[in-house]
Amino acid sequence: MKRTVFLLAVTAPLTMTACETIFNNMPGVYKIDIEQGNMIDQSMVDQLRPNMTKRQVLYIMGSPMLADTFHTQRWDYLYSNQPGGEDRVQKRLTLYFNADNLAGVQGDFRPSALPIIKESTETTVDVPKRDLDTTLWEKITSLFDSDEPNVAPAKVSSQPETDEFSMDSDSISP
């Protein structure tokens, strides 16, 4: 009896590891890519320059993964990638600030010394200048301004103006 339990205790872990190896290497099983942390690439780090403000660095890199309350002048960015069940690759970048300006970079990425040449994807369109007598604002304010002579023209009646007072007999009621 003791021999059977001993053999079972020895063979069970071996068979379990064999199953794990078979299931991990089974063809046709989809394994997702797992990305965690701040998505950092070399083009982002190449944009960093000494004496950049924290706000400029925040615009380029995004908010740091770790914000230590004891080290407020240090920002840590961590990036972990495990594509399709392969081994995990982890990259780290630490930025050091002196007051509000970038003082140093440490980690797996190094900024390049070459100037950044980035082609603009924006399109500029030249619009011809419009010749307007008055702007819309001037037209609106002229409606409410009684001091200016550019007030809307008075209503023209078809009857001639007379100094006499006339009254119709139909308009008088007893």
PATITI-186436 format. One line per field, with one value per residue: x, y, z of N, C-alpha, C, O in turn; residue number from 0; chain. Coordinates in nm, 3 decimals. Layout:
n.xx	[X, ...]
n.yy	[Y, ...]
n.zz	[Z, ...]
ca.xx	[X, ...]
ca.yy	[Y, ...]
ca.zz	[Z, ...]
c.xx	[X, ...]
c.yy	[Y, ...]
c.zz	[Z, ...]
o.xx	[X, ...]
o.yy	[Y, ...]
o.zz	[Z, ...]
k	[NUM, ...]
c	[A, ...]
# end
This chain:
n.xx	[0.081, 0.195, 0.384, 0.239, 0.121, 0.347, 0.449, 0.240, 0.253, 0.495, 0.466, 0.242, 0.304, 0.481, 0.321, 0.142, 0.302, 0.371, 0.124, 0.083, 0.287, 0.206, -0.043, 0.037, 0.186, 0.013, -0.106, -0.299, -0.430, -0.535, -0.354, -0.354, -0.202, -0.040, -0.023, 0.101, 0.105, 0.277, 0.270, 0.553, 0.778, 1.067, 1.052, 0.904, 1.074, 1.284, 1.197, 1.233, 1.403, 1.673, 1.594, 1.323, 0.988, 0.778, 0.521, 0.548, 0.683, 0.489, 0.296, 0.424, 0.502, 0.293, 0.108, 0.300, 0.366, 0.431, 0.400, 0.573, 0.529, 0.730, 0.941, 0.907, 1.030, 1.090, 0.993, 0.853, 0.831, 0.687, 0.683, 0.537, 0.536, 0.390, 0.390, 0.160, 0.176, 0.445, 0.772, 0.782, 0.853, 1.005, 1.027, 1.187, 1.177, 1.310, 1.259, 1.422, 1.380, 1.473, 1.361, 1.124, 1.211, 1.335, 1.595, 1.741, 1.766, 1.703, 1.733, 1.596, 1.573, 1.726, 1.756, 1.794, 2.066, 2.037, 1.870, 1.513, 1.331, 1.038, 0.781, 0.513, 0.169, -0.033, -0.246, -0.229, -0.446, -0.499, -0.718, -0.908, -0.936, -1.234, -1.433, -1.615, -1.877, -1.988, -1.957, -2.116, -2.166, -2.163, -2.390, -2.591, -2.568, -2.629, -2.901, -3.000, -2.894, -2.986, -2.868, -2.712, -2.716, -2.766, -2.992, -3.257, -3.450, -3.739, -4.088, -4.253, -4.537, -4.823, -4.999, -5.033, -4.862, -5.032, -5.125, -5.363, -5.629, -5.807, -6.103, -6.275, -6.616, -6.695, -6.533, -6.619, -6.806, -7.131]
n.yy	[-0.118, 0.121, 0.146, 0.191, 0.438, 0.592, 0.568, 0.687, 0.948, 1.029, 1.004, 1.164, 1.452, 1.453, 1.377, 1.588, 1.809, 1.728, 1.743, 2.016, 2.109, 1.999, 2.127, 2.395, 2.405, 2.334, 2.319, 2.566, 2.689, 2.995, 3.262, 3.552, 3.878, 4.039, 4.350, 4.579, 4.866, 5.177, 5.262, 5.273, 5.390, 5.417, 5.648, 5.826, 5.874, 5.989, 6.245, 6.379, 6.636, 6.804, 7.018, 7.043, 7.122, 6.984, 6.967, 6.962, 6.718, 6.549, 6.577, 6.451, 6.191, 6.098, 6.025, 5.921, 5.578, 5.510, 5.719, 5.847, 5.955, 6.029, 6.082, 6.318, 6.438, 6.248, 6.038, 5.731, 5.507, 5.214, 4.932, 4.644, 4.356, 4.074, 3.882, 3.670, 3.448, 3.405, 3.461, 3.713, 4.055, 4.325, 4.674, 4.965, 5.308, 5.592, 5.920, 6.211, 6.510, 6.853, 7.081, 7.211, 7.123, 6.892, 6.681, 6.440, 6.111, 5.770, 5.420, 5.164, 5.286, 5.531, 5.873, 6.012, 6.194, 6.324, 6.572, 6.607, 6.521, 6.565, 6.510, 6.718, 6.647, 6.812, 7.028, 7.330, 7.586, 7.857, 8.113, 8.342, 8.695, 8.837, 9.096, 9.305, 9.537, 9.604, 9.440, 9.148, 9.189, 9.469, 9.525, 9.414, 9.565, 9.815, 9.808, 9.846, 10.084, 10.412, 10.651, 10.662, 10.745, 10.533, 10.383, 10.151, 10.204, 10.421, 10.335, 10.360, 10.523, 10.498, 10.706, 11.054, 11.300, 11.515, 11.819, 11.842, 11.734, 11.446, 11.260, 10.962, 10.879, 10.628, 10.541, 10.662, 10.605, 10.592]
n.zz	[0.000, 0.085, -0.106, -0.343, -0.290, -0.276, -0.538, -0.676, -0.573, -0.679, -0.960, -1.025, -1.019, -1.237, -1.455, -1.458, -1.530, -1.782, -1.912, -1.903, -2.069, -2.311, -2.351, -2.364, -2.598, -2.797, -3.124, -3.307, -3.099, -2.985, -2.853, -2.664, -2.707, -2.448, -2.318, -2.091, -1.876, -1.948, -2.283, -2.443, -2.685, -2.900, -3.057, -2.905, -2.689, -2.822, -2.865, -2.630, -2.458, -2.286, -2.008, -2.062, -1.969, -1.707, -1.796, -2.076, -2.106, -2.005, -2.204, -2.420, -2.326, -2.167, -1.864, -1.578, -1.486, -1.225, -0.957, -0.718, -0.391, -0.221, -0.384, -0.573, -0.785, -0.966, -1.225, -1.315, -1.579, -1.691, -1.903, -2.023, -2.221, -2.360, -2.612, -2.762, -2.577, -2.546, -2.396, -2.145, -2.202, -2.054, -2.021, -1.897, -1.795, -1.651, -1.552, -1.449, -1.271, -1.226, -1.023, -1.217, -1.458, -1.703, -1.614, -1.635, -1.790, -1.749, -1.799, -2.015, -2.260, -2.470, -2.541, -2.869, -3.017, -3.249, -3.447, -3.453, -3.730, -3.854, -4.068, -4.150, -4.130, -4.174, -4.368, -4.540, -4.629, -4.838, -4.803, -4.985, -4.910, -4.791, -4.917, -4.741, -4.681, -4.433, -4.121, -3.978, -3.710, -3.693, -3.847, -3.685, -3.447, -3.548, -3.577, -3.322, -3.243, -3.214, -3.258, -3.482, -3.831, -4.002, -3.965, -4.010, -4.306, -4.306, -4.318, -4.622, -4.726, -4.943, -4.959, -5.001, -4.805, -4.587, -4.424, -4.316, -4.108, -4.134, -4.117, -4.133, -4.185, -4.120, -3.916, -3.688, -3.406, -3.254]
ca.xx	[0.000, 0.282, 0.455, 0.146, 0.106, 0.473, 0.454, 0.140, 0.305, 0.607, 0.422, 0.140, 0.362, 0.540, 0.215, 0.083, 0.391, 0.362, -0.001, 0.101, 0.370, 0.124, -0.145, 0.101, 0.240, -0.088, -0.129, -0.435, -0.485, -0.504, -0.310, -0.359, -0.086, -0.067, 0.057, 0.065, 0.185, 0.284, 0.318, 0.671, 0.862, 1.187, 1.018, 0.861, 1.192, 1.367, 1.144, 1.271, 1.520, 1.702, 1.525, 1.181, 0.905, 0.701, 0.401, 0.588, 0.712, 0.359, 0.232, 0.491, 0.510, 0.175, 0.131, 0.389, 0.306, 0.453, 0.423, 0.613, 0.509, 0.857, 1.033, 0.821, 1.112, 1.124, 0.878, 0.887, 0.746, 0.711, 0.612, 0.551, 0.473, 0.400, 0.318, 0.115, 0.217, 0.591, 0.830, 0.747, 0.960, 0.972, 1.116, 1.172, 1.233, 1.297, 1.292, 1.456, 1.354, 1.532, 1.249, 1.019, 1.277, 1.390, 1.738, 1.809, 1.689, 1.771, 1.652, 1.622, 1.568, 1.815, 1.716, 1.897, 2.126, 2.004, 1.747, 1.393, 1.276, 0.906, 0.702, 0.381, 0.057, -0.136, -0.258, -0.260, -0.529, -0.508, -0.853, -0.902, -0.999, -1.367, -1.457, -1.747, -1.899, -2.000, -1.956, -2.244, -2.181, -2.201, -2.530, -2.679, -2.565, -2.693, -3.046, -3.033, -2.837, -3.073, -2.788, -2.651, -2.812, -2.782, -3.104, -3.337, -3.534, -3.878, -4.187, -4.305, -4.680, -4.865, -5.083, -4.954, -4.868, -5.107, -5.130, -5.502, -5.678, -5.926, -6.162, -6.379, -6.742, -6.710, -6.453, -6.684, -6.917, -7.212]
ca.yy	[0.000, 0.237, 0.156, 0.249, 0.580, 0.654, 0.577, 0.787, 1.081, 1.061, 1.013, 1.268, 1.579, 1.437, 1.377, 1.721, 1.894, 1.684, 1.799, 2.160, 2.127, 1.965, 2.231, 2.521, 2.395, 2.277, 2.407, 2.612, 2.757, 3.138, 3.324, 3.696, 3.959, 4.111, 4.471, 4.647, 4.983, 5.287, 5.223, 5.355, 5.348, 5.500, 5.778, 5.913, 5.909, 6.077, 6.382, 6.440, 6.723, 6.860, 7.139, 7.047, 7.132, 6.863, 6.967, 6.917, 6.575, 6.484, 6.576, 6.354, 6.056, 6.058, 6.025, 5.812, 5.459, 5.520, 5.854, 5.828, 6.076, 6.063, 6.127, 6.389, 6.481, 6.127, 5.972, 5.598, 5.450, 5.070, 4.873, 4.500, 4.299, 3.929, 3.851, 3.535, 3.345, 3.392, 3.518, 3.853, 4.153, 4.442, 4.787, 5.065, 5.439, 5.681, 6.058, 6.290, 6.653, 6.950, 7.175, 7.180, 7.094, 6.758, 6.682, 6.318, 5.995, 5.645, 5.303, 5.082, 5.372, 5.646, 5.970, 6.030, 6.328, 6.381, 6.653, 6.539, 6.567, 6.504, 6.575, 6.757, 6.588, 6.916, 7.094, 7.471, 7.635, 8.003, 8.157, 8.484, 8.787, 8.879, 9.239, 9.331, 9.676, 9.603, 9.305, 9.105, 9.256, 9.609, 9.526, 9.387, 9.679, 9.931, 9.797, 9.892, 10.217, 10.514, 10.770, 10.660, 10.767, 10.411, 10.307, 10.094, 10.309, 10.429, 10.276, 10.457, 10.499, 10.537, 10.825, 11.177, 11.361, 11.641, 11.877, 11.843, 11.622, 11.391, 11.149, 10.892, 10.865, 10.490, 10.515, 10.723, 10.522, 10.673]
ca.zz	[0.000, 0.092, -0.232, -0.439, -0.260, -0.311, -0.684, -0.716, -0.536, -0.768, -1.099, -1.043, -1.065, -1.369, -1.556, -1.465, -1.608, -1.921, -1.966, -1.921, -2.188, -2.428, -2.371, -2.402, -2.734, -2.885, -3.241, -3.329, -2.982, -2.994, -2.729, -2.683, -2.670, -2.324, -2.302, -1.968, -1.842, -2.043, -2.415, -2.471, -2.797, -2.916, -3.115, -2.796, -2.609, -2.905, -2.857, -2.502, -2.460, -2.153, -1.963, -2.096, -1.849, -1.676, -1.881, -2.209, -2.095, -1.987, -2.335, -2.507, -2.270, -2.092, -1.719, -1.540, -1.425, -1.082, -0.906, -0.580, -0.312, -0.158, -0.489, -0.669, -0.898, -1.042, -1.288, -1.364, -1.683, -1.708, -2.016, -2.025, -2.339, -2.371, -2.736, -2.794, -2.483, -2.540, -2.275, -2.121, -2.219, -1.974, -2.042, -1.791, -1.822, -1.536, -1.584, -1.331, -1.289, -1.136, -1.010, -1.315, -1.585, -1.720, -1.587, -1.676, -1.836, -1.715, -1.827, -2.133, -2.379, -2.469, -2.644, -2.972, -3.022, -3.379, -3.444, -3.497, -3.857, -3.863, -4.171, -4.105, -4.203, -4.184, -4.496, -4.528, -4.738, -4.842, -4.834, -5.024, -4.819, -4.834, -4.909, -4.686, -4.643, -4.287, -4.065, -3.923, -3.580, -3.720, -3.892, -3.570, -3.355, -3.610, -3.556, -3.188, -3.223, -3.273, -3.281, -3.615, -3.941, -4.080, -3.912, -4.118, -4.366, -4.259, -4.406, -4.719, -4.750, -5.078, -4.951, -4.989, -4.673, -4.581, -4.291, -4.273, -4.031, -4.197, -4.042, -4.207, -4.110, -4.074, -3.798, -3.571, -3.357, -3.163]
c.xx	[0.086, 0.357, 0.367, 0.130, 0.233, 0.485, 0.355, 0.190, 0.419, 0.558, 0.319, 0.202, 0.424, 0.434, 0.151, 0.171, 0.388, 0.236, 0.014, 0.183, 0.289, 0.024, -0.083, 0.148, 0.140, -0.114, -0.277, -0.498, -0.439, -0.464, -0.298, -0.226, -0.125, 0.031, 0.009, 0.157, 0.175, 0.341, 0.431, 0.739, 0.974, 1.154, 0.970, 0.982, 1.282, 1.320, 1.183, 1.400, 1.547, 1.630, 1.383, 1.101, 0.830, 0.578, 0.434, 0.617, 0.582, 0.284, 0.293, 0.475, 0.380, 0.207, 0.216, 0.313, 0.316, 0.481, 0.448, 0.599, 0.638, 0.960, 0.950, 0.899, 1.155, 0.996, 0.927, 0.783, 0.784, 0.626, 0.642, 0.473, 0.498, 0.322, 0.288, 0.166, 0.367, 0.641, 0.797, 0.871, 0.919, 1.076, 1.083, 1.238, 1.206, 1.343, 1.315, 1.438, 1.432, 1.434, 1.142, 1.079, 1.337, 1.541, 1.808, 1.713, 1.770, 1.679, 1.691, 1.621, 1.666, 1.767, 1.830, 1.946, 2.092, 1.878, 1.630, 1.344, 1.145, 0.825, 0.562, 0.274, -0.055, -0.132, -0.297, -0.336, -0.533, -0.646, -0.846, -0.981, -1.133, -1.379, -1.600, -1.759, -1.906, -2.002, -2.095, -2.270, -2.222, -2.345, -2.626, -2.682, -2.630, -2.845, -3.087, -2.979, -2.928, -2.994, -2.733, -2.756, -2.838, -2.894, -3.187, -3.431, -3.677, -3.972, -4.246, -4.451, -4.718, -4.953, -4.995, -4.970, -4.942, -5.107, -5.271, -5.534, -5.804, -5.974, -6.272, -6.503, -6.761, -6.634, -6.513, -6.801, -6.995, -7.204]
c.yy	[0.125, 0.258, 0.221, 0.399, 0.655, 0.672, 0.681, 0.929, 1.122, 1.083, 1.124, 1.402, 1.569, 1.441, 1.515, 1.816, 1.855, 1.740, 1.948, 2.187, 2.100, 2.077, 2.365, 2.521, 2.338, 2.372, 2.445, 2.683, 2.902, 3.190, 3.474, 3.760, 4.040, 4.228, 4.543, 4.765, 5.092, 5.237, 5.318, 5.300, 5.450, 5.637, 5.876, 5.962, 6.003, 6.222, 6.453, 6.519, 6.774, 6.992, 7.152, 7.055, 7.001, 6.853, 6.920, 6.767, 6.496, 6.475, 6.468, 6.212, 6.007, 6.057, 5.905, 5.698, 5.466, 5.665, 5.840, 5.958, 6.120, 6.115, 6.196, 6.434, 6.363, 6.063, 5.839, 5.551, 5.304, 5.021, 4.725, 4.446, 4.149, 3.888, 3.703, 3.425, 3.322, 3.450, 3.667, 3.939, 4.278, 4.550, 4.893, 5.194, 5.527, 5.820, 6.134, 6.437, 6.733, 7.067, 7.135, 7.136, 6.954, 6.762, 6.556, 6.208, 5.871, 5.530, 5.234, 5.163, 5.486, 5.744, 5.989, 6.174, 6.397, 6.466, 6.575, 6.602, 6.493, 6.581, 6.602, 6.692, 6.689, 6.980, 7.239, 7.516, 7.787, 8.042, 8.304, 8.570, 8.831, 9.029, 9.261, 9.479, 9.688, 9.459, 9.273, 9.174, 9.401, 9.618, 9.506, 9.507, 9.802, 9.925, 9.854, 10.031, 10.320, 10.641, 10.775, 10.683, 10.643, 10.323, 10.260, 10.201, 10.301, 10.373, 10.386, 10.423, 10.551, 10.662, 10.949, 11.237, 11.494, 11.689, 11.876, 11.717, 11.572, 11.274, 11.089, 10.881, 10.725, 10.465, 10.576, 10.634, 10.602, 10.630]
c.zz	[0.000, -0.041, -0.339, -0.416, -0.300, -0.462, -0.737, -0.687, -0.628, -0.910, -1.123, -1.086, -1.205, -1.478, -1.568, -1.545, -1.755, -1.985, -1.992, -2.046, -2.313, -2.455, -2.413, -2.547, -2.833, -3.003, -3.252, -3.211, -2.988, -2.856, -2.754, -2.646, -2.547, -2.314, -2.177, -1.946, -1.945, -2.174, -2.454, -2.595, -2.816, -2.973, -3.008, -2.716, -2.689, -2.899, -2.728, -2.518, -2.319, -2.131, -2.016, -1.966, -1.828, -1.764, -2.022, -2.210, -2.081, -2.119, -2.426, -2.454, -2.207, -1.944, -1.679, -1.473, -1.274, -1.047, -0.757, -0.503, -0.244, -0.257, -0.598, -0.792, -0.985, -1.095, -1.345, -1.464, -1.699, -1.824, -2.019, -2.145, -2.340, -2.496, -2.752, -2.704, -2.477, -2.409, -2.267, -2.136, -2.144, -1.998, -1.939, -1.835, -1.700, -1.578, -1.454, -1.363, -1.186, -1.133, -1.111, -1.449, -1.586, -1.705, -1.637, -1.715, -1.803, -1.750, -1.955, -2.262, -2.360, -2.575, -2.744, -2.969, -3.154, -3.368, -3.502, -3.627, -3.877, -3.966, -4.118, -4.192, -4.221, -4.322, -4.472, -4.651, -4.728, -4.889, -4.873, -4.926, -4.877, -4.815, -4.863, -4.651, -4.492, -4.241, -4.010, -3.790, -3.598, -3.766, -3.776, -3.477, -3.415, -3.596, -3.421, -3.158, -3.290, -3.303, -3.423, -3.722, -4.023, -4.027, -4.031, -4.175, -4.316, -4.363, -4.495, -4.744, -4.888, -5.076, -4.938, -4.850, -4.682, -4.438, -4.234, -4.196, -4.097, -4.118, -4.128, -4.120, -4.058, -3.943, -3.672, -3.528, -3.255, -3.019]
o.xx	[0.058, 0.388, 0.418, 0.125, 0.228, 0.524, 0.385, 0.170, 0.437, 0.606, 0.310, 0.154, 0.420, 0.455, 0.111, 0.119, 0.402, 0.239, -0.037, 0.152, 0.304, 0.006, -0.144, 0.150, 0.179, -0.140, -0.366, -0.611, -0.319, -0.531, -0.240, -0.148, -0.231, 0.152, -0.111, 0.272, 0.078, 0.447, 0.405, 0.755, 0.973, 1.223, 0.993, 0.989, 1.350, 1.399, 1.167, 1.494, 1.454, 1.607, 1.327, 1.143, 0.819, 0.537, 0.356, 0.580, 0.567, 0.215, 0.220, 0.438, 0.360, 0.319, 0.204, 0.209, 0.222, 0.573, 0.355, 0.651, 0.652, 1.055, 0.925, 0.838, 1.245, 0.903, 1.028, 0.663, 0.902, 0.511, 0.758, 0.359, 0.611, 0.202, 0.379, 0.198, 0.413, 0.562, 0.787, 0.980, 0.810, 1.196, 0.968, 1.340, 1.093, 1.452, 1.236, 1.477, 1.454, 1.425, 1.077, 1.005, 1.384, 1.609, 1.923, 1.595, 1.891, 1.558, 1.806, 1.666, 1.688, 1.740, 1.947, 1.875, 2.117, 1.789, 1.647, 1.319, 1.143, 0.804, 0.502, 0.289, -0.160, -0.027, -0.388, -0.296, -0.566, -0.687, -0.785, -1.080, -1.144, -1.340, -1.695, -1.665, -1.837, -2.045, -2.180, -2.383, -2.308, -2.415, -2.730, -2.790, -2.681, -2.912, -3.198, -3.016, -2.944, -3.047, -2.711, -2.871, -2.926, -2.890, -3.188, -3.485, -3.729, -3.938, -4.285, -4.486, -4.651, -4.978, -4.892, -5.076, -4.918, -5.092, -5.292, -5.476, -5.899, -5.896, -6.352, -6.495, -6.836, -6.671, -6.467, -6.884, -6.935, -7.268]
o.yy	[0.222, 0.370, 0.298, 0.477, 0.766, 0.778, 0.753, 1.019, 1.242, 1.176, 1.174, 1.460, 1.665, 1.501, 1.555, 1.897, 1.941, 1.781, 2.000, 2.280, 2.171, 2.117, 2.440, 2.626, 2.296, 2.491, 2.370, 2.732, 2.930, 3.165, 3.517, 3.707, 4.102, 4.208, 4.564, 4.765, 5.099, 5.175, 5.431, 5.179, 5.556, 5.734, 5.996, 6.079, 6.088, 6.312, 6.575, 6.474, 6.787, 7.068, 7.261, 7.000, 6.918, 6.743, 6.846, 6.697, 6.388, 6.376, 6.402, 6.122, 5.886, 6.085, 5.798, 5.720, 5.431, 5.726, 5.822, 6.061, 6.237, 6.183, 6.137, 6.466, 6.376, 6.038, 5.833, 5.554, 5.272, 5.062, 4.684, 4.485, 4.103, 3.862, 3.620, 3.317, 3.230, 3.485, 3.737, 3.904, 4.332, 4.524, 4.909, 5.193, 5.535, 5.836, 6.122, 6.483, 6.688, 7.144, 7.032, 7.115, 6.904, 6.838, 6.564, 6.209, 5.868, 5.540, 5.244, 5.113, 5.533, 5.704, 5.983, 6.264, 6.517, 6.435, 6.489, 6.723, 6.375, 6.702, 6.518, 6.684, 6.657, 6.986, 7.268, 7.487, 7.842, 8.009, 8.383, 8.526, 8.859, 9.084, 9.238, 9.540, 9.770, 9.368, 9.361, 9.212, 9.451, 9.711, 9.571, 9.547, 9.886, 10.029, 9.906, 10.091, 10.316, 10.730, 10.884, 10.644, 10.645, 10.201, 10.322, 10.281, 10.194, 10.365, 10.492, 10.310, 10.639, 10.720, 10.945, 11.227, 11.574, 11.612, 11.906, 11.610, 11.649, 11.199, 11.161, 10.874, 10.704, 10.375, 10.548, 10.594, 10.675, 10.690]
o.zz	[-0.071, -0.080, -0.420, -0.511, -0.351, -0.509, -0.832, -0.768, -0.652, -0.976, -1.236, -1.183, -1.281, -1.583, -1.677, -1.622, -1.842, -2.101, -2.092, -2.121, -2.412, -2.570, -2.488, -2.611, -2.942, -2.982, -3.214, -3.223, -2.996, -2.756, -2.854, -2.567, -2.543, -2.303, -2.160, -1.990, -2.021, -2.177, -2.495, -2.609, -2.754, -2.941, -3.019, -2.679, -2.631, -2.927, -2.718, -2.582, -2.240, -2.225, -2.014, -1.864, -1.918, -1.803, -2.082, -2.304, -2.138, -2.144, -2.500, -2.530, -2.194, -1.904, -1.740, -1.411, -1.203, -1.100, -0.678, -0.546, -0.210, -0.219, -0.704, -0.894, -1.068, -1.019, -1.414, -1.437, -1.719, -1.840, -2.019, -2.167, -2.323, -2.488, -2.755, -2.753, -2.410, -2.321, -2.368, -2.090, -2.167, -1.997, -1.898, -1.903, -1.653, -1.634, -1.360, -1.471, -1.074, -1.228, -1.092, -1.545, -1.483, -1.775, -1.680, -1.679, -1.825, -1.731, -2.000, -2.365, -2.248, -2.688, -2.708, -2.925, -3.168, -3.288, -3.588, -3.633, -3.911, -3.952, -4.051, -4.314, -4.276, -4.386, -4.394, -4.764, -4.622, -5.000, -4.801, -4.867, -4.997, -4.712, -4.938, -4.600, -4.431, -4.313, -3.997, -3.761, -3.524, -3.727, -3.769, -3.431, -3.342, -3.602, -3.408, -3.057, -3.412, -3.369, -3.476, -3.706, -4.109, -4.043, -4.137, -4.099, -4.287, -4.482, -4.447, -4.778, -4.943, -5.182, -4.869, -4.787, -4.772, -4.344, -4.117, -4.217, -4.116, -4.059, -4.187, -3.998, -3.963, -3.867, -3.562, -3.611, -3.176, -2.933]
k	[0, 1, 2, 3, 4, 5, 6, 7, 8, 9, 10, 11, 12, 13, 14, 15, 16, 17, 18, 19, 20, 21, 22, 23, 24, 25, 26, 27, 28, 29, 30, 31, 32, 33, 34, 35, 36, 37, 38, 39, 40, 41, 42, 43, 44, 45, 46, 47, 48, 49, 50, 51, 52, 53, 54, 55, 56, 57, 58, 59, 60, 61, 62, 63, 64, 65, 66, 67, 68, 69, 70, 71, 72, 73, 74, 75, 76, 77, 78, 79, 80, 81, 82, 83, 84, 85, 86, 87, 88, 89, 90, 91, 92, 93, 94, 95, 96, 97, 98, 99, 100, 101, 102, 103, 104, 105, 106, 107, 108, 109, 110, 111, 112, 113, 114, 115, 116, 117, 118, 119, 120, 121, 122, 123, 124, 125, 126, 127, 128, 129, 130, 131, 132, 133, 134, 135, 136, 137, 138, 139, 140, 141, 142, 143, 144, 145, 146, 147, 148, 149, 150, 151, 152, 153, 154, 155, 156, 157, 158, 159, 160, 161, 162, 163, 164, 165, 166, 167, 168, 169, 170, 171, 172, 173]
c	[A, A, A, A, A, A, A, A, A, A, A, A, A, A, A, A, A, A, A, A, A, A, A, A, A, A, A, A, A, A, A, A, A, A, A, A, A, A, A, A, A, A, A, A, A, A, A, A, A, A, A, A, A, A, A, A, A, A, A, A, A, A, A, A, A, A, A, A, A, A, A, A, A, A, A, A, A, A, A, A, A, A, A, A, A, A, A, A, A, A, A, A, A, A, A, A, A, A, A, A, A, A, A, A, A, A, A, A, A, A, A, A, A, A, A, A, A, A, A, A, A, A, A, A, A, A, A, A, A, A, A, A, A, A, A, A, A, A, A, A, A, A, A, A, A, A, A, A, A, A, A, A, A, A, A, A, A, A, A, A, A, A, A, A, A, A, A, A, A, A, A, A, A, A]
# end
